[in-house]
């Protein structure tokens, strides 16, 4: 049986790939919850709680991507400044 945390990560990754958004759609997560096997493996799991976990994972992924982007941009700016120095 797949761990609940693995379902959360799968849902977050799939959602990002399909939509590119970090704001979870209620219909999408309800469909994943039912069709993805979460409901079968965890019949007592609440959809709202699962949705909250997936949204939290999406937010973390978004924050990490933002940090990585800022880091790369800082490296580029530093490199360009080094090239411009006489």
Secondary structure, 3 states (H helix, E strand, C coil): CCCHHHHHHHHHHHHHHHHCCCCCCHHHHHHHHHHCCHHHHCCCCCHHHHHHHHHHHHHHHHHHHHHHHHHHHHHHHHHHHHHHCC
